[in-house]
Amino acid sequence: MSIRFGALIAVLFLSACGSSYQSAPRNLDNACSIAAQRPNYVPAMQRSERKWGVPVAVMMATIYQESKFIANAKTPRTRFFGIPTGRVSSAKGYSQALDGTWDDYRRATGSRLASRTNINDATDFMGWYMSKSRDILGIPLNDARNQYLAYHEGRGGYSRGTYRSKAWLLDVSRAVATRANMYDRQLRSCNLV
């Protein structure tokens, strides 16, 4: 019986460790609070910023919009007569990267074992993707609004202007830019950038 009890304790401990980032941090409107609750987030974003040049606040605002900082976030399920039939898309993780785009990133960077549920990999992906958007589309790395539009629509969609007919997406992109500015001010106030 003691072996089973020990195994149960070990499973509970590992579950608690593994599930800590399966929910959003409290107070998503305060970058300093997020950083205090999730001490590995800002260092991961800082590494990505050094490597790719994308500001921490732009990544934070994009992650907020895409997943609310939930590691295993997935798109909603589709239903047929009330029966779950699949997901809206293959997007998942912090970055909500699609399967194909994630595969492109892993091939391009040689990161075969990268995981969308790992904050280090997710922020490296964002840096890679946004730096390519700068190179291909000319979008400055600190332009959170247009970087988000290219991120959401894909570079092809952005270059075709598909976002122009989506008032809701234009509103979201403005909110991402506003949040990036807010996060930047907050991170400066707590000396994290």
C-alpha positions in Angstrom: 0.0 0.0 0.0 2.8 2.4 0.7 4.2 2.0 -2.8 0.8 2.9 -4.3 0.6 5.9 -1.9 4.1 7.1 -2.9 3.2 6.7 -6.6 0.0 8.7 -6.0 1.9 11.5 -4.3 4.5 11.5 -7.1 1.8 11.7 -9.8 0.0 14.5 -7.9 3.3 16.4 -7.5 4.2 16.1 -11.2 0.6 17.1 -12.2 0.9 20.2 -10.1 4.2 21.1 -11.6 3.1 20.5 -15.1 -0.2 22.3 -14.9 1.0 25.5 -13.4 0.9 27.3 -16.7 -2.3 25.7 -18.1 -4.2 28.7 -16.8 -3.8 32.4 -17.4 -1.8 34.5 -14.9 -3.8 36.8 -12.7 -4.1 40.5 -13.7 -3.3 40.3 -17.4 -3.3 44.1 -17.6 -0.1 44.3 -15.6 3.1 43.2 -17.2 5.1 43.4 -14.0 2.5 41.1 -12.3 2.7 38.6 -15.1 6.5 38.6 -14.9 6.3 38.0 -11.1 3.9 35.1 -11.5 5.7 33.5 -14.4 9.4 34.3 -13.9 10.5 32.5 -17.0 8.4 34.5 -19.4 10.3 37.8 -19.6 13.8 36.1 -19.8 12.4 33.9 -22.7 11.2 37.0 -24.5 14.4 38.9 -23.8 16.4 36.1 -25.4 14.1 36.2 -28.5 14.5 40.0 -28.6 18.3 39.7 -28.6 18.2 37.1 -31.3 15.5 38.5 -33.6 15.0 42.2 -32.5 11.3 42.0 -31.7 10.5 44.0 -28.5 9.4 42.1 -25.4 6.2 44.2 -25.2 5.2 43.3 -28.8 5.6 39.6 -28.0 3.7 40.0 -24.7 0.8 41.8 -26.4 0.6 39.2 -29.2 0.7 36.3 -26.7 -2.0 38.0 -24.7 -4.2 38.3 -27.8 -3.5 34.8 -29.0 -3.6 32.6 -25.9 -3.9 34.8 -22.8 -0.6 33.2 -21.7 -2.1 29.7 -21.5 0.5 27.2 -22.6 -1.9 24.6 -24.0 -4.5 27.0 -25.6 -6.3 25.6 -28.6 -9.0 26.9 -30.9 -12.6 26.1 -30.2 -14.1 22.8 -31.3 -16.4 22.6 -34.3 -19.6 20.8 -33.9 -22.0 18.8 -36.2 -25.4 18.5 -34.6 -23.8 19.1 -31.2 -21.1 16.5 -31.6 -17.5 17.7 -31.5 -15.9 17.1 -34.9 -12.5 18.9 -34.7 -11.0 22.2 -34.1 -11.5 25.5 -36.0 -7.8 25.4 -37.0 -4.5 23.6 -36.0 -3.4 26.7 -34.0 -2.2 25.9 -30.5 0.1 26.9 -27.6 1.2 30.3 -26.5 1.8 31.6 -30.0 -1.3 29.9 -31.6 1.0 28.9 -34.5 -0.6 26.7 -37.2 0.9 23.3 -37.8 2.3 24.3 -41.2 3.9 27.5 -40.0 5.3 25.8 -36.9 6.8 23.1 -39.2 8.4 25.9 -41.4 9.9 27.4 -38.3 11.3 24.1 -37.0 12.9 23.4 -40.4 14.2 26.9 -40.9 15.8 27.1 -37.4 16.7 23.5 -37.0 14.6 23.3 -33.8 13.2 19.8 -34.4 12.0 19.4 -30.8 10.5 22.8 -30.4 7.1 22.8 -28.7 4.3 25.4 -28.9 3.6 24.9 -25.2 7.1 25.9 -24.2 7.5 29.7 -23.7 11.1 29.7 -24.9 10.1 28.0 -28.2 6.9 30.0 -28.6 8.7 33.4 -28.2 11.6 32.3 -30.5 8.9 31.4 -33.1 7.3 34.8 -32.7 10.7 36.5 -33.1 11.5 34.4 -36.2 8.1 35.0 -37.7 8.0 38.8 -37.1 11.6 39.3 -38.2 10.6 37.6 -41.5 7.6 39.9 -41.7 10.0 42.8 -41.4 12.3 41.4 -44.1 9.5 40.4 -46.5 6.8 43.1 -45.9 8.9 45.9 -44.5 6.9 46.0 -41.2 9.1 47.5 -38.4 9.5 45.2 -35.4 8.1 47.7 -33.0 4.9 48.2 -35.1 2.7 45.9 -33.0 -0.4 46.7 -35.0 0.9 45.7 -38.4 3.0 42.9 -37.1 -0.1 41.5 -35.5 -2.1 41.8 -38.8 0.6 39.9 -40.7 0.8 37.4 -37.9 -3.0 36.8 -37.9 -3.5 36.9 -41.7 -0.2 35.4 -42.7 2.2 37.3 -44.8 0.4 36.5 -48.1 -3.0 37.7 -46.6 -1.3 40.8 -45.2 0.3 41.7 -48.6 -3.1 41.2 -50.3 -4.8 43.4 -47.6 -7.3 40.7 -46.5 -7.5 42.5 -43.1 -9.0 45.6 -44.7 -12.4 44.1 -45.0 -12.4 42.8 -41.4 -13.4 45.6 -39.1 -13.2 43.3 -36.0 -9.6 42.4 -36.9 -8.6 46.0 -37.3 -10.1 46.7 -33.9 -8.1 43.8 -32.4 -4.9 45.0 -34.1 -5.3 48.4 -32.5 -6.0 46.8 -29.1 -2.7 44.8 -29.5 -0.8 48.0 -30.3 -2.4 49.7 -27.3 -1.5 46.8 -25.0 2.1 46.6 -26.4 2.5 50.3 -25.4 1.0 49.7 -22.0 3.2 46.6 -21.4 6.3 48.6 -22.5 5.6 51.4 -20.0 4.9 48.8 -17.2 8.0 46.8 -17.9 10.1 49.9 -17.8 8.6 50.9 -14.5 9.6 47.6 -13.0 13.0 47.6 -14.7 12.4 44.6 -16.9 13.4 46.1 -20.2 
